[in-house]
Each structure stands twice: as C-alpha cells, then as structure tokens.
Amino acid sequence: MKQKKELDWFDHPQNVKRLKIGFYIVLAVLVLPDFFLHKHTLFSSIEAWPGFYALFGFVACVIIILVSKLFGFVLKVREDYYDRE
C-alpha cells in the first residue's frame, strides 16, 4: 500500500506567489536608495543614473546566458558520438 506523499511548502501555489512578491519587494528596496544617495562616479554621464548598476548586472547576466546557449549549440556533438566506430 502506497503512502500519501506529504505536500512540500513549495507545492502550494499561494506560497510560491508570496515568495515572488517578497523577492520583488526586496529588489525594489535594494534599488530605492540609489535614487537618494550621492555616488562618486568615474563616468558621471551614465553611472550617475539611478538603478544603473542593477540594470547593468541584469543585462550582463542575460548576455552570459545567451552566449552560453550559443556555445552549447556550437559545441554540441551527436548523441552517438562515442558509439561510432
């Protein structure tokens, strides 16, 4: 006889929704001080924009993911590569 599997905390959609909302709040709170604090920048035209480093980090991560997918496509070998004689 199979035992009924106990549901995990992440199996409930309302908990996942709460977690997402919490993450969005944390992200907003982390970017908010950027609007009020003075920054000593080297390139004042771009670096002084509020949220610049958050945007820069996001774009850099997206580029890393896209380049890694491109590498995966270019370096891919056939599934039977080692079985061929």
N, C-alpha and C positions, 0 to 999 in steps of 0.2 A: 504494500500500500504506500503510495506516494504522500509525502508530507507537503502541506501547503507552504509555498515559499513566502516568507515574510517580506513585505514591501520595504524597499530602502527609502531613505529620505528623498533621494533624487527621482524616485519613481512617481512622485506626486507632482502634477503639472503646476499647481499653485506654489509649491516650494521653488521650482525652477524659475517661475515668473518673479517671485520675491527676490531670488538671488540676482537675476538680471537687473531688476530695478535698483538693488543695492549697489551693484557694480557701476551702473550709470551714475548714481549719486556720488560715489567715491571718485569717479573720473571727473565729474563736474567740480567737485570740491578741490581736487588737485589742480585744475586749470584756473579756477577762480582767483587765487592770489596773483596770478600773472597779470591781471588787469590793474592791480593796485601797487605792486612793488616796482621800485626803480631797478633797472638792470644796467650793469656796466658791460656794454657790448663792444665787440671789435668792429662788426659791420652793423652800424646803427640803423641802416635803412631797412633791413629785413629782420634782424634778431630782436629788435625792439617791439615787434608786433606781438600783441597778446596771444598766447597759445601757439607761438611759432614752434617751440620745441616739441610740443605734443603732436602737432601736425607733421613736423619733420620726422619724428620717430615712427608715426603711423605709416607715412609714405615709404620710409626706409624698410619697414617690415613687409609691406606689400611688395616692394621691389625684390626683396630677398626671397619671398615665396614664389614670385613669378619666375625669377632666374633659376631657382631650384627645380621648378617644374620643367623649365626648358632644358636644364641639364639632364633631368630624368628622361625626357623624350629623346634627346640626342644620344645619350649613353646607353639606352635600352638595348638589350640583346634578346634574341628569340628565346622562347621558353625551353626549347630542346637544344640549346647551345652546347651543353656538356654531353648530351647523349649522342650527338652526331659523330660519325667516325670518318 
